[in-house]
Every structure is written in C-alpha cells, then in structure tokens.
Amino acid sequence: MRLFILTCLILFNLNAVGIEGQKAPSFGVDTWIQTNGRGYLDIADFKGQVVYLYGFQAWCPGCHSHGFPTLSKLSEHYKDDKKVAFVAVQTVFEGYFYNTISAAKKIIDKYKLTMPVGQSGLNHQRSQLMKNYKTGGTPWVIIIDKKGIVRFNAFGADTEYLVALIDMLKKEN
C-alpha cells in the first residue's frame, strides 16, 4: 500500500499534499446524489460540527478494503451525535468512464450510506475537491473542526486514532 501511495504522489507530482491547519474551502462538488432532502451542500452547511469528509473512487481497491469499512465504523459510532457530520464524495481524477455517478449510487447501496454523497470530477475534468484540498488520491480522509479549519488531511488512518481526534475536536470551543 505504501508503494502505491508513493507512486501516486510521484505520478501526480503531489509532493505538497493537504491543507491541514487552513480554512476549509468549498467542497467543489459537481453533483449531489444523496443529500437527505437538503439539496446542494457545501462546507458552510456544517458550521459548528466536526466534519468527516471521505474522498473515494468506485474502482479504488483501497477504498473498498480500508476506506469504506472505516467510514462505516465511524458513522455507526457517531450515528446519533449531532456534533459530527459525514460526507462522502467520489473524487475522480482518472477512470472517468468507470467512476461515474451511477457507480457512486451503487456504492451508496453496497455500503448502505445514509450521509450526503457527491460527485466531484466529470467529463474528464479532475475533481475540484481534490484541487481545493490538495488531496493525493483515494481513499482520502479530511477532518474539519467546528470552526471550519482542516485538522486532518491524508490517506486514511486507524479508526481508533480518528475516534480520538474527532472526540477531541468535539470538545474544543
């Protein structure tokens, strides 16, 4: 997995990834597939909440083996906690014919996602979310604190670490 990550960083010339410590920019989502009746969403809609923003691609093996299981565990852990919000976005930078809105809808069904799900990157246009947050591929996790500051921005992490970080951020004023 580490070799894959290093290859992606070299391939995409992403030696400076992430915007940890900076104000969270717009999500840059082209299409929202599932917003639970809220329509278009962006970072301002989650003011006062800790946001777990998950970037995936339908064809990404790491997303299925690590990213979605972590997302499922965390969203179940915080399912009744109004201080934590979850958002999943298919961040397409390759495989445009496979990583489609239709494929994202299948992901929703497969993993029984109840959170908002978006599509960023259509018609051979690289994901704006990836550009805005300087992500390095997929699976990618971004955690934004209640004040809208990016506090974690990297390839996934251990579930226990993420729970500890989210719990800490919930307590901050």
C-alpha atoms as one frame of an Amber mdcrd trajectory, in Angstrom:
protein
   0.000   0.000   0.000   2.794   2.446   0.882   4.449   1.801  -2.506   1.134
   2.567  -4.206   0.824   5.837  -2.258   4.374   6.885  -3.121   3.764   6.030
  -6.773   0.633   8.205  -6.795   2.497  11.103  -5.210   5.260  10.884  -7.794
   2.875  10.302 -10.695   0.725  13.303  -9.863   3.651  15.460  -8.648   1.923
  15.928  -5.318   4.906  16.482  -3.079   2.910  19.020  -1.051  -0.452  17.436
  -0.299  -3.124  18.519   2.096  -4.093  21.844   3.608  -4.044  20.906   7.271
  -4.347  23.974   9.506  -6.046  26.068   6.825  -9.653  27.215   6.486 -11.704
  24.594   4.677 -12.546  25.727   1.132 -15.617  24.824  -0.898 -16.177  21.111
  -1.450 -16.296  21.668  -5.216 -18.962  19.030  -5.804 -20.461  18.876  -9.303
 -23.479  16.769  -8.406 -25.071  15.732  -5.137 -26.557  12.263  -5.300 -27.844
  11.973  -1.771 -28.417  14.978   0.465 -31.274  13.763   2.633 -33.525  16.472
   1.184 -31.059  19.342   1.682 -30.218  20.000  -1.982 -26.778  21.428  -2.730
 -24.331  21.268   0.174 -21.051  22.947   0.986 -18.796  23.451   3.987 -20.884
  26.344   5.395 -23.814  23.935   5.873 -21.838  22.141   8.577 -20.843  25.102
  10.752 -20.448  24.060  14.377 -19.965  20.375  13.511 -16.881  18.240  13.124
 -16.943  17.040   9.509 -15.534  13.725   8.304 -15.104  14.190   4.551 -14.257
  10.990   2.674 -12.913  11.033  -0.890 -13.257   7.815  -2.880 -13.424   6.335
  -6.364 -15.662   3.380  -7.208 -12.792   1.425  -8.728 -10.299   2.087  -5.916
  -9.308  -1.174  -4.151  -8.054   0.692  -1.045 -11.394   2.480  -0.777 -13.189
  -0.854  -0.538 -10.651  -2.652   1.662  -9.945   0.214   4.099 -11.816   3.457
   3.410 -15.415   2.284   3.373 -15.016  -0.093   6.348 -13.542   2.809   8.368
 -16.309   5.155   7.190 -18.940   2.565   8.161 -17.459   2.025  11.642 -17.166
   5.742  12.339 -20.585   6.699  11.001 -22.128   3.921  13.114 -20.157   5.066
  16.177 -21.416   8.661  15.769 -24.845   7.912  14.264 -26.791   9.801  16.951
 -24.208  12.534  17.523 -25.359  15.852  16.016 -21.889  17.333  16.599 -20.364
  15.104  13.898 -21.289  15.058  10.203 -20.211  12.631   7.497 -19.897  13.414
   3.801 -18.612  11.083   1.074 -17.538  12.409  -2.321 -16.377  10.462  -5.337
 -13.279  12.453  -6.279 -12.474  11.486  -9.842  -9.064  12.097 -11.337  -8.869
   9.053 -13.621 -11.166   6.336 -14.937 -13.926   8.786 -15.854 -15.886   6.089
 -17.695 -15.977   3.884 -14.590 -16.084   6.350 -11.678 -19.478   7.704 -12.656
 -22.487   8.985 -10.785 -24.120   5.624 -11.483 -21.162   3.844  -9.869 -21.429
   6.148  -6.842 -25.110   5.231  -6.495 -24.105   1.552  -6.389 -21.621   2.408
  -3.624 -24.446   4.003  -1.622 -26.441   0.775  -1.881 -23.485  -1.550  -1.266
 -22.382   0.208   1.925 -25.848   1.411   2.966 -24.637   5.003   3.183 -27.089
   7.440   4.733 -24.838  10.512   4.603 -24.704  13.025   1.761 -22.777  11.660
  -1.230 -21.450  13.794  -4.023 -19.571  13.545  -7.307 -16.593  15.802  -7.963
 -14.964  15.329 -11.355 -16.979  14.834 -14.532 -16.335  14.776 -18.280 -12.570
  14.363 -17.941 -12.357  17.354 -15.589 -10.325  16.465 -12.488 -12.122  16.728
  -9.159 -12.354  20.282  -7.834 -12.469  18.903  -4.284  -9.059  17.314  -4.909
  -7.696  20.631  -6.155  -9.230  22.639  -3.303  -7.999  20.318  -0.544  -4.785
  19.222  -2.334  -5.599  15.554  -1.884  -3.229  12.893  -3.121  -5.637  10.279
  -4.442  -8.105   7.878  -2.900  -9.060   6.819  -0.316  -8.612  10.224   1.290
  -9.855  11.489   4.649 -10.339  15.127   5.611 -11.479  16.126   9.079 -12.669
  19.685   9.600 -13.211  21.153  13.058 -16.260  23.102  14.264 -14.672  26.409
  13.227 -14.085  25.213   9.664 -10.342  24.532   9.964  -8.878  21.412   8.314
  -7.340  19.351  11.112  -6.565  16.113   9.234  -5.963  15.734   5.504  -4.293
  12.496   4.397  -4.706   8.968   3.187  -6.832   7.190   5.801  -5.857   6.462
   9.374  -6.555   3.943  12.093 -10.160   4.005  13.335  -9.124   4.417  16.974
  -6.954   7.427  16.107  -9.801   9.023  14.142 -12.262   8.498  17.019  -9.799
  10.100  19.446  -9.264  13.055  17.083 -12.987  13.578  16.462 -13.746  13.341
  20.195 -11.022  15.907  20.930 -12.356  18.269  18.251 -15.915  17.954  19.584
 -14.726  19.251  22.972 -12.911  22.296  21.573 -14.659  25.664  21.790
